[in-house]
Amino acid sequence: MSKPLPPHARFQSFDLLATLVAVVRSDGTVLFANAALEDALGTSRRTIEGSAFAHCFTEPHILQNALEGAAGNEFAALRYDAFLNRPAHDPIPVHVIVAQTDQAGEIVVELLPLESQAKQDREERLIDQAQANKELIRNLAHEIKNPLGGIRGAAQLLQMEVDSRDLIEYTQVIIHEADRLQTLVDRLLAPHRRPHVVGDVNIHEVLERVRSLILAEFPRGLRVVREYDTSIPEFRGDREQLIQAVLNVAHNACQALADRIAAGDAQLVFRTRIARQVTFGKQRYRLALELHVIDNGPGVPDSIRDRIFYPLVSGREGGSGLGLTLAQTFVQQHHGLIECDSVPGRTDFKILIPLP
């Protein structure tokens, strides 16, 4: 007859989770704490295990009551919100899930930091939104394209038949506007037409290319700061798409910096870092590229903050509202995501892309 596995061997798969997990006895004594809980508490696993888990909460009696209910088979799982104490830090709000296991006397307590949950919900909305945008754009562009060609052709034929100078000017306006709309449609369809050309990508070569393009367009009044982590490895991707994605974000930032560029104190920061054990797009990755494009402009207007990645949404007069939409599309084709954190004086666009 085989011996039962010790707690660490049985529960080691919990170390792969991003959520905080403790396995406790019905009296609240911790049998096992996963790596995420260890990191959140800033305390070693050896210290947590064997202690009373209820003492980690601002209201310990609530957890103790929940454990007693689970031990008495009053429920299969119980959820409630609480505050988790952290030594030398403020308590953090968490969503607590208390669930029975198939082993008598063992209860799993899972903690979801509410801030992390909100972040995950926001990321899921961005992904769903981008997918809906892609379908909308493709369908809309195709619907516009065919009648647009007919309008332009009819205007050209009409122009050949009329003699009046004024009427010719009208037909030229129709042709000009049809051409402008055609250009817009071509930009909308561009990401879906161009094949995904995959090769080895050095992200700093991408950034240097974008930097040279930005400084060529804004040679005065703008300082571009490079904060690179040169240990970031090459990865497989479409170099041209990534250049276009970062260029769209950087160019958008520079347009928001117009007043500061005129004053001579505009700043754009390119920062690269490696993120470890991160979860986005409903998946957990061991390593990811974390690329920040940070500007010291006025910030994203509140009126469009939740819609900046929507197509045709722009914060400036005359903007097409396609730059950030296309950037998000290109990054998502690399299984990544773009997020934005903006306050007056600092706007940070963060690009996350999984690394091998």
C-alpha positions as CSV (number, residue, x, y, z in Angstrom):
1,M,0.0,0.0,0.0
2,S,1.5,3.3,-1.1
3,K,2.1,6.1,1.4
4,P,0.1,9.3,1.1
5,L,2.0,12.2,-0.4
6,P,3.1,15.0,1.9
7,P,1.2,18.3,1.6
8,H,3.9,20.0,-0.5
9,A,3.9,17.2,-3.1
10,R,0.1,17.2,-3.3
11,F,-0.3,20.9,-3.5
12,Q,2.7,22.0,-5.6
13,S,0.5,22.6,-8.7
14,F,-0.9,25.6,-6.8
15,D,2.4,27.4,-7.3
16,L,1.6,27.7,-10.9
17,L,-1.5,29.9,-10.2
18,A,-1.4,33.7,-10.2
19,T,-4.1,33.8,-7.4
20,L,-3.2,33.5,-3.7
21,V,-3.9,30.0,-2.3
22,A,-3.7,28.5,1.2
23,V,-4.7,25.0,2.2
24,V,-5.7,25.0,5.8
25,R,-7.1,22.7,8.4
26,S,-10.6,23.3,9.8
27,D,-9.1,25.0,12.8
28,G,-7.4,27.5,10.5
29,T,-3.8,26.2,10.7
30,V,-2.0,26.6,7.4
31,L,-0.8,23.3,5.8
32,F,0.4,24.9,2.5
33,A,0.9,28.4,1.1
34,N,1.6,28.9,-2.6
35,A,4.3,31.1,-4.1
36,A,1.8,33.9,-5.0
37,L,0.6,34.1,-1.4
38,E,4.1,34.1,-0.1
39,D,4.9,37.1,-2.4
40,A,1.8,39.0,-1.5
41,L,2.4,38.7,2.2
42,G,6.1,39.4,1.9
43,T,6.7,36.5,4.3
44,S,8.4,33.1,3.8
45,R,6.3,30.0,3.2
46,R,8.0,28.4,6.2
47,T,6.6,31.3,8.4
48,I,3.1,31.1,7.0
49,E,2.7,27.3,7.3
50,G,1.8,26.2,10.7
51,S,0.3,29.6,11.6
52,A,-3.3,30.6,12.1
53,F,-4.4,31.9,8.7
54,A,-7.3,34.0,10.1
55,H,-4.7,36.3,11.7
56,C,-3.7,37.4,8.2
57,F,-7.1,39.2,7.9
58,T,-8.3,42.4,9.4
59,E,-11.5,40.6,10.5
60,P,-10.2,37.1,11.4
61,H,-13.6,35.8,12.8
62,I,-15.2,35.9,9.4
63,L,-12.7,33.4,8.0
64,Q,-12.9,31.3,11.1
65,N,-16.7,31.1,10.8
66,A,-16.3,30.2,7.1
67,L,-13.9,27.4,7.9
68,E,-16.2,26.0,10.5
69,G,-19.1,26.0,8.0
70,A,-17.0,24.2,5.4
71,A,-15.9,21.6,8.0
72,G,-19.5,21.1,8.9
73,N,-20.5,20.6,5.3
74,E,-22.8,23.6,5.4
75,F,-21.7,24.6,1.9
76,A,-19.4,23.5,-0.9
77,A,-18.0,26.9,-1.5
78,L,-18.4,30.4,0.1
79,R,-17.3,33.8,-1.2
80,Y,-16.9,37.1,0.5
81,D,-14.8,40.2,0.4
82,A,-12.1,41.0,3.0
83,F,-8.9,42.8,3.7
84,L,-5.6,40.9,3.8
85,N,-3.0,42.1,6.3
86,R,0.6,42.6,5.0
87,P,3.6,43.3,7.3
88,A,4.8,46.9,7.0
89,H,2.2,47.6,4.2
90,D,-1.5,48.6,4.0
91,P,-4.0,45.8,3.9
92,I,-5.2,44.9,0.4
93,P,-8.8,44.2,-0.6
94,V,-9.3,40.6,-1.7
95,H,-12.2,38.4,-2.8
96,V,-12.1,35.2,-0.6
97,I,-13.3,31.8,-1.8
98,V,-13.5,29.0,0.8
99,A,-14.0,25.6,-0.7
100,Q,-14.0,22.0,0.5
101,T,-11.5,19.5,-0.8
102,D,-11.8,15.7,-1.3
103,Q,-9.6,15.2,1.8
104,A,-11.3,15.3,5.2
105,G,-10.0,18.2,7.4
106,E,-8.5,20.2,4.5
107,I,-10.0,23.3,3.1
108,V,-8.7,25.5,0.2
109,V,-8.8,29.3,0.7
110,E,-8.3,31.2,-2.6
111,L,-7.7,35.0,-2.5
112,L,-8.3,37.2,-5.6
113,P,-6.9,40.7,-5.1
114,L,-9.7,42.9,-6.2
115,E,-7.3,45.2,-8.1
116,S,-6.0,42.2,-10.0
117,Q,-9.5,41.1,-10.7
118,A,-10.4,44.5,-12.0
119,K,-7.3,44.5,-14.2
120,Q,-8.1,41.0,-15.5
121,D,-11.7,42.2,-16.3
122,R,-10.3,45.2,-18.1
123,E,-7.9,43.1,-20.2
124,E,-10.7,40.8,-21.1
125,R,-12.8,43.7,-22.2
126,L,-10.0,45.1,-24.3
127,I,-9.5,41.7,-26.0
128,D,-13.2,41.3,-26.7
129,Q,-13.5,44.9,-27.8
130,A,-10.5,44.5,-30.2
131,Q,-12.0,41.4,-31.8
132,A,-15.4,43.1,-32.2
133,N,-13.6,46.1,-33.7
134,K,-11.7,43.9,-36.2
135,E,-14.9,42.3,-37.5
136,L,-16.7,45.7,-37.6
137,I,-13.9,47.4,-39.5
138,R,-13.5,44.6,-42.0
139,N,-17.2,44.3,-42.7
140,L,-17.8,48.1,-42.8
141,A,-14.8,48.7,-45.1
142,H,-15.9,46.1,-47.6
143,E,-19.5,47.5,-47.6
144,I,-18.1,51.0,-48.2
145,K,-15.6,50.1,-50.9
146,N,-17.9,48.9,-53.6
147,P,-20.4,51.8,-53.8
148,L,-17.5,54.2,-53.3
149,G,-16.0,53.1,-56.6
150,G,-19.3,53.5,-58.3
151,I,-19.7,57.1,-57.0
152,R,-16.2,58.0,-58.1
153,G,-16.7,56.5,-61.6
154,A,-20.1,58.2,-62.0
155,A,-18.6,61.6,-61.0
156,Q,-15.8,61.2,-63.6
157,L,-18.3,60.4,-66.3
158,L,-20.5,63.3,-65.3
159,Q,-17.4,65.6,-65.4
160,M,-16.8,64.6,-69.1
161,E,-20.4,65.5,-70.0
162,V,-20.8,69.0,-68.4
163,D,-19.5,72.3,-69.7
164,S,-20.1,74.6,-66.8
165,R,-17.0,75.4,-64.8
166,D,-19.0,75.5,-61.6
167,L,-20.5,72.0,-62.2
168,I,-17.0,70.6,-63.0
169,E,-15.8,71.9,-59.6
170,Y,-18.7,70.0,-58.0
171,T,-17.7,66.8,-59.7
172,Q,-14.1,67.4,-58.7
173,V,-15.2,67.7,-55.0
174,I,-17.0,64.4,-55.3
175,I,-13.9,62.7,-56.8
176,H,-11.6,64.2,-54.2
177,E,-13.8,63.1,-51.3
178,A,-14.3,59.7,-52.8
179,D,-10.5,59.3,-53.0
180,R,-10.2,60.5,-49.3
181,L,-12.7,57.9,-48.2
182,Q,-10.9,55.2,-50.3
183,T,-7.6,56.1,-48.5
184,L,-9.4,55.7,-45.2
185,V,-10.9,52.3,-46.2
186,D,-7.5,51.1,-47.3
187,R,-6.0,52.0,-43.9
188,L,-8.9,50.1,-42.2
189,L,-8.2,47.0,-44.3
190,A,-4.4,47.2,-44.2
191,P,-3.9,44.9,-41.1
192,H,-6.1,42.2,-42.6
193,R,-4.6,42.3,-46.1
194,R,-0.9,42.2,-45.3
195,P,0.6,38.8,-44.5
196,H,2.1,38.2,-41.1
197,V,5.9,38.1,-41.8
198,V,7.5,36.4,-38.9
199,G,11.2,36.6,-38.1
200,D,13.6,37.3,-35.2
201,V,12.9,40.7,-33.6
202,N,15.2,42.8,-31.5
203,I,12.8,45.2,-29.7
204,H,15.5,47.8,-29.3
205,E,16.1,47.9,-33.0
206,V,12.4,48.5,-33.4
207,L,12.5,51.3,-30.9
208,E,15.6,52.9,-32.5
209,R,13.8,52.9,-35.8
210,V,10.7,54.6,-34.3
211,R,12.9,57.1,-32.4
212,S,14.6,58.2,-35.7
213,L,11.3,58.6,-37.4
214,I,9.9,60.6,-34.5
215,L,12.9,62.9,-34.2
216,A,12.8,63.5,-38.0
217,E,9.3,64.8,-37.7
218,F,9.8,66.6,-34.4
219,P,13.4,67.8,-34.5
220,R,13.0,70.6,-31.9
221,G,11.4,70.8,-28.5
222,L,11.2,67.1,-27.9
223,R,13.5,64.9,-25.8
224,V,13.4,61.2,-26.4
225,V,14.7,59.2,-23.4
226,R,15.8,55.6,-23.8
227,E,15.6,53.3,-20.7
228,Y,16.4,49.9,-22.2
229,D,16.9,46.5,-20.5
230,T,19.5,45.1,-22.9
231,S,19.1,41.6,-21.5
232,I,15.7,41.2,-23.2
233,P,16.1,38.4,-25.8
234,E,15.0,38.4,-29.4
235,F,11.6,36.8,-30.1
236,R,9.7,35.7,-33.1
237,G,7.4,38.4,-34.6
238,D,6.6,40.7,-37.5
239,R,9.2,43.5,-37.3
240,E,7.4,45.9,-39.6
241,Q,4.1,45.5,-37.7
242,L,5.8,46.2,-34.4
243,I,7.5,49.3,-35.8
244,Q,4.1,50.5,-37.0
245,A,2.4,49.7,-33.7
246,V,5.0,51.5,-31.6
247,L,5.2,54.4,-34.1
248,N,1.4,54.9,-33.9
249,V,1.5,55.1,-30.1
250,A,4.6,57.4,-30.1
251,H,3.1,59.6,-32.8
252,N,-0.1,59.9,-30.9
253,A,1.8,60.9,-27.9
254,C,3.8,63.6,-29.8
255,Q,0.5,65.1,-31.2
256,A,-0.7,65.3,-27.6
257,L,2.6,67.0,-26.7
258,A,2.1,69.8,-29.3
259,D,2.1,72.6,-26.7
260,R,5.0,71.3,-24.8
261,I,7.0,70.8,-28.0
262,A,6.3,74.4,-28.8
263,A,7.5,75.4,-25.3
264,G,10.6,73.2,-25.7
265,D,10.1,70.9,-22.7
266,A,8.3,67.8,-24.2
267,Q,9.6,64.4,-23.2
268,L,8.9,60.9,-24.6
269,V,10.3,57.9,-22.8
270,F,10.9,54.4,-24.3
271,R,11.3,51.9,-21.5
272,T,11.8,48.2,-21.8
273,R,11.6,45.6,-19.0
274,I,11.1,41.9,-18.5
275,A,7.9,41.0,-16.7
276,R,7.9,37.6,-14.9
277,Q,5.0,35.3,-14.1
278,V,2.4,37.7,-15.6
279,T,-1.2,37.0,-16.6
280,F,-3.0,38.7,-19.5
281,G,-5.3,37.7,-22.2
282,K,-6.6,34.9,-19.9
283,Q,-3.2,33.2,-20.0
284,R,-0.2,33.1,-17.6
285,Y,3.3,33.6,-19.1
286,R,6.6,32.9,-17.5
287,L,8.2,35.9,-19.3
288,A,6.9,38.9,-21.2
289,L,8.2,42.0,-22.8
290,E,6.9,45.1,-21.0
291,L,7.4,48.1,-23.2
292,H,6.4,51.6,-22.0
293,V,5.9,54.7,-24.1
294,I,5.5,57.5,-21.6
295,D,4.9,61.2,-22.3
296,N,4.6,64.3,-20.1
297,G,1.6,65.7,-22.0
298,P,-1.9,66.7,-20.7
299,G,-3.2,63.2,-20.5
300,V,-6.1,61.4,-22.2
301,P,-9.3,63.4,-22.0
302,D,-11.8,61.8,-19.6
303,S,-14.5,61.8,-22.3
304,I,-12.6,59.2,-24.4
305,R,-10.4,57.4,-21.8
306,D,-12.5,54.2,-21.9
307,R,-12.7,54.3,-25.7
308,I,-9.3,55.3,-27.0
309,F,-8.8,51.9,-28.7
310,Y,-12.1,52.2,-30.5
311,P,-11.9,52.9,-34.3
312,L,-12.5,56.5,-35.3
313,V,-12.2,57.9,-31.7
314,S,-9.7,60.8,-31.6
315,G,-8.8,63.3,-28.9
316,R,-7.8,66.0,-31.4
317,E,-9.4,67.9,-34.2
318,G,-8.9,66.3,-37.5
319,G,-7.6,63.0,-36.2
320,S,-8.6,59.8,-37.9
321,G,-8.9,57.8,-34.7
322,L,-7.2,54.8,-36.3
323,G,-3.6,54.9,-34.9
324,L,-4.3,53.3,-31.6
325,T,-6.8,50.8,-33.1
326,L,-4.3,49.6,-35.6
327,A,-1.5,49.5,-32.9
328,Q,-3.7,47.3,-30.7
329,T,-4.5,45.0,-33.7
330,F,-0.8,44.6,-34.6
331,V,0.2,43.9,-30.9
332,Q,-2.7,41.3,-30.5
333,Q,-1.4,39.5,-33.6
334,H,1.7,38.9,-31.4
335,H,-0.6,37.5,-28.6
336,G,0.0,40.8,-26.7
337,L,-2.0,43.7,-25.3
338,I,-1.7,47.5,-25.0
339,E,-2.9,49.2,-21.8
340,C,-3.1,52.9,-21.0
341,D,-2.6,54.6,-17.7
342,S,-3.1,58.4,-17.9
343,V,-3.1,61.4,-15.6
344,P,-2.4,65.0,-16.4
345,G,1.4,65.3,-16.9
346,R,2.0,61.6,-17.5
347,T,0.5,59.1,-20.0
348,D,1.9,55.6,-20.0
349,F,1.0,53.2,-22.9
350,K,2.2,49.7,-21.8
351,I,2.7,47.0,-24.5
352,L,2.9,43.4,-23.2
353,I,4.1,40.7,-25.5
354,P,4.9,37.1,-24.4
355,L,8.6,36.0,-24.6
356,P,9.8,32.5,-25.3
